[in-house]
Amino acid sequence: MTTALITGSTAGIGAAFARRLAADGHDLVLVARDTGRLRVQATELHDRHGIEAEVLTADLATDEGIEAVATRLGDRRNPVDLLVNNAGFGNKGRYLEAPMADELRMLKVHVEAVLRLTSAAVAAMRERGRGGVVNVASVAAFVPRGTYGASKAWVVQFTQGAARDLAGSGVRLMALCPGFVRTEFHQRAGMGTDNIPGWLWLDADKVVAAALADLARGKTVSVPDPRYKALMGAAKLAPRGLLGGITSKTGRKYGPR
Ligand SMILES: NC(=O)c1ccc[n+]([C@@H]2O[C@H](COP(=O)([O-])OP(=O)(O)OC[C@H]3O[C@@H](n4cnc5c(N)ncnc54)[C@H](OP(=O)(O)O)[C@@H]3O)[C@@H](O)[C@H]2O)c1
């Protein structure tokens, strides 16, 4: 029996990882801020799949929260075999519209927590000669898309660089870069979604299935779904200015404040 730790496990992509990994027979450590929701999720997954699901309440926008999860990842007696750094969010507003405190909170969750948790997990995995880390980034990493895209670009660069440094260690790292996925993300950020064409939306369970297949193949960057693979291929060829014009509008329509 192996154990996976998922941050942001209670909703969206993280919940899809939890469902799939539990169905595959992995024990889980579930991390988010809402303890009540975590407990309900742990009970459901235990009852349905017969796996052990631990609840770890932590706010990854705080040092204490990051430290608590890092300590669990470093526990050599209860090893974690797969870490999914998934917790994340978007801020309402374009550059200079979101309060600086919110921008810094996003960097703490998307960058600092990912760095510290990956490092805690990988140090223990490398000693055992096996393990995996999935860092959830976004296709926004590849296009000019505000501070959110910049934070996800860091996740991709960091993951690819660390994967290269760890080659041959038995530890795999992969950045997962989905397009628009139907989750609580946009509603939580107060973003309107009616200008996002229907064909651009992805299903979280399918994203997770593609991600785990890519991890097993040894990919270091996964763009799930052929539609987004084609779009990202075209984006590499398109002039940066044109790309900025399109990506700054799609899916960045904000609801009333
Ligand atoms: N949805 C998309 O279109 C999309 C596309 C590309 C990439 N992504 C990325 O995918 C990841 C998951 O997003 P999602 O769409 O699944 O979002 P979601 O449905 O809003 O779920 C977010 C999860 O993260 C947890 N979380 C949020 N802030 C946290 C914090 N400070 N500390 C600990 N846990 C926290 C939430 O639980 P609590 O509120 O209880 O803490 C929840 O479990 C994010 O990194 C996001 O950037 C999303």
The ligand as a MOL file (V3000), in Angstrom:
LIG
                    3D

  0  0  0     0  0            999 V3000
M  V30 BEGIN CTAB
M  V30 COUNTS 48 52 0 0 0
M  V30 BEGIN ATOM
M  V30 1 N -9.9550 25.3250 -12.6170 0
M  V30 2 C -9.1610 25.6860 -13.5930 0
M  V30 3 O -9.6110 26.1390 -14.6690 0
M  V30 4 C -7.6600 25.5230 -13.4340 0
M  V30 5 C -6.8850 25.5400 -14.5990 0
M  V30 6 C -5.5160 25.3660 -14.5040 0
M  V30 7 C -4.9250 25.1900 -13.2750 0
M  V30 8 N -5.6890 25.2000 -12.1470 0 CHG=1
M  V30 9 C -4.9840 25.0110 -10.8630 0
M  V30 10 O -5.4790 23.8070 -10.2900 0
M  V30 11 C -5.3290 23.8550 -8.8700 0
M  V30 12 C -6.6460 23.4460 -8.2210 0
M  V30 13 O -7.6280 24.3820 -8.6040 0
M  V30 14 P -9.1800 24.0240 -8.7040 0
M  V30 15 O -9.6440 24.5950 -9.9800 0
M  V30 16 O -9.4020 22.5970 -8.4140 0 CHG=-1
M  V30 17 O -9.7130 24.9700 -7.5150 0
M  V30 18 P -10.9170 24.7950 -6.4390 0
M  V30 19 O -12.0070 23.9500 -6.9810 0
M  V30 20 O -11.2220 26.1930 -6.0100 0
M  V30 21 O -10.2060 24.0120 -5.2300 0
M  V30 22 C -9.1560 24.6080 -4.5030 0
M  V30 23 C -8.7120 23.6810 -3.3730 0
M  V30 24 O -7.5520 24.2700 -2.7380 0
M  V30 25 C -7.8060 24.4660 -1.3440 0
M  V30 26 N -7.1020 25.6820 -0.9320 0
M  V30 27 C -7.2690 26.9390 -1.4060 0
M  V30 28 N -6.4620 27.7950 -0.7530 0
M  V30 29 C -5.7600 27.0650 0.1500 0
M  V30 30 C -4.7930 27.3840 1.1440 0
M  V30 31 N -4.3930 28.6520 1.3740 0
M  V30 32 N -4.2800 26.3800 1.9050 0
M  V30 33 C -4.6910 25.1110 1.7180 0
M  V30 34 N -5.6150 24.7420 0.8040 0
M  V30 35 C -6.1480 25.7210 0.0350 0
M  V30 36 C -9.3350 24.5350 -1.2300 0
M  V30 37 O -9.8510 24.1130 0.0380 0
M  V30 38 P -10.0430 25.1430 1.2990 0
M  V30 39 O -10.7550 26.3510 0.7720 0
M  V30 40 O -10.7990 24.3640 2.3380 0
M  V30 41 O -8.6430 25.4410 1.7890 0
M  V30 42 C -9.7510 23.5030 -2.2960 0
M  V30 43 O -9.6380 22.1970 -1.7590 0
M  V30 44 C -4.8880 25.2810 -8.5460 0
M  V30 45 O -3.4980 25.2870 -8.3120 0
M  V30 46 C -5.2410 26.0670 -9.7950 0
M  V30 47 O -4.4010 27.1970 -9.9620 0
M  V30 48 C -7.0500 25.3470 -12.2040 0
M  V30 END ATOM
M  V30 BEGIN BOND
M  V30 1 1 1 2
M  V30 2 2 2 3
M  V30 3 1 2 4
M  V30 4 1 4 5
M  V30 5 2 4 48
M  V30 6 2 5 6
M  V30 7 1 6 7
M  V30 8 2 7 8
M  V30 9 1 8 9
M  V30 10 1 8 48
M  V30 11 1 9 10
M  V30 12 1 9 46
M  V30 13 1 10 11
M  V30 14 1 11 12
M  V30 15 1 11 44
M  V30 16 1 12 13
M  V30 17 1 13 14
M  V30 18 2 14 15
M  V30 19 1 14 16
M  V30 20 1 14 17
M  V30 21 1 17 18
M  V30 22 2 18 19
M  V30 23 1 18 20
M  V30 24 1 18 21
M  V30 25 1 21 22
M  V30 26 1 22 23
M  V30 27 1 23 24
M  V30 28 1 23 42
M  V30 29 1 24 25
M  V30 30 1 25 26
M  V30 31 1 25 36
M  V30 32 1 26 27
M  V30 33 1 26 35
M  V30 34 2 27 28
M  V30 35 1 28 29
M  V30 36 1 29 30
M  V30 37 2 29 35
M  V30 38 1 30 31
M  V30 39 2 30 32
M  V30 40 1 32 33
M  V30 41 2 33 34
M  V30 42 1 34 35
M  V30 43 1 36 37
M  V30 44 1 36 42
M  V30 45 1 37 38
M  V30 46 2 38 39
M  V30 47 1 38 40
M  V30 48 1 38 41
M  V30 49 1 42 43
M  V30 50 1 44 45
M  V30 51 1 44 46
M  V30 52 1 46 47
M  V30 END BOND
M  V30 END CTAB
M  END
